[in-house]
Amino acid sequence: MLVLLIVCAAALATVLLTIFHLYQAALGVGVVAGAFFFLRGVGKGGGPGNSAGIFQREQDIETRIGICLACGGIAAEAIGLHSDSVAHMFPLSFRIFYGVCLGVAAIGAVGLAVKASKRTNGNGSS
């Protein structure tokens, strides 16, 4: 349950910081939270794996959560890069694309955290 709360807070912070044009802070939150979960998962023996039924352990899910959060932070910074002084060089489609990437990363991280919390609660541990 704690993993779910931390992931929700990090994903929400990344999105809100992006909305308020604090792109570097969003990058920091996303990458730091992502690195935490990635290293925590890998430290337990997890890996990104695939969705074909293998690599579905808790540590594998935490590794994927870390990747999603880091991608969200990087997408937030990319949105900021295109909206500052170089905005005339990049079309609006770039900002839309990175906004979609940010949304997918945030939703993916929260979805994986829900999956991890269900697995943890289903096994009788908390």
C-alpha positions, 0 to 999 in steps of 0.5 A, spaced: 500 500 500 505 504 501 508 503 494 501 505 491 501 511 495 508 513 493 507 512 486 501 516 486 504 522 489 510 522 484 506 521 478 501 526 481 507 531 482 510 530 476 503 532 472 502 538 476 509 541 476 508 540 468 501 544 468 504 549 473 510 550 468 515 547 473 519 543 468 525 542 471 522 540 478 517 535 474 524 532 471 527 531 478 521 528 481 520 523 476 527 521 475 528 521 482 522 517 484 523 512 478 530 511 480 528 509 487 523 504 484 528 501 478 534 500 483 529 497 488 526 492 483 533 490 480 536 490 487 531 484 489 532 481 482 527 484 478 527 486 471 523 489 465 521 483 462 515 482 458 508 481 459 507 474 456 506 471 463 514 471 465 517 476 469 511 478 473 514 478 480 513 484 485 520 486 484 519 486 476 513 490 477 517 495 481 522 495 476 517 497 471 514 502 475 521 506 476 521 506 468 514 509 467 516 514 472 523 516 469 519 516 462 514 521 465 519 526 468 523 526 461 517 527 458 515 533 462 522 536 461 521 535 453 515 539 454 518 545 457 524 545 452 519 546 447 515 551 450 521 556 452 525 560 448 526 555 442 518 554 441 518 557 435 523 552 432 518 546 434 511 545 432 505 544 437 505 537 435 511 536 439 508 538 445 502 534 444 506 528 443 510 529 450 504 530 453 501 524 451 507 520 453 507 524 460 500 521 461 501 514 459 507 514 463 503 516 469 497 512 468 502 506 467 506 507 473 499 508 477 496 502 474 502 497 475 502 500 483 495 498 483 497 491 480 503 490 485 498 492 491 493 487 489 499 482 489 501 484 496 495 484 499 493 477 495 499 474 498 497 476 505 502 480 506 502 488 507 
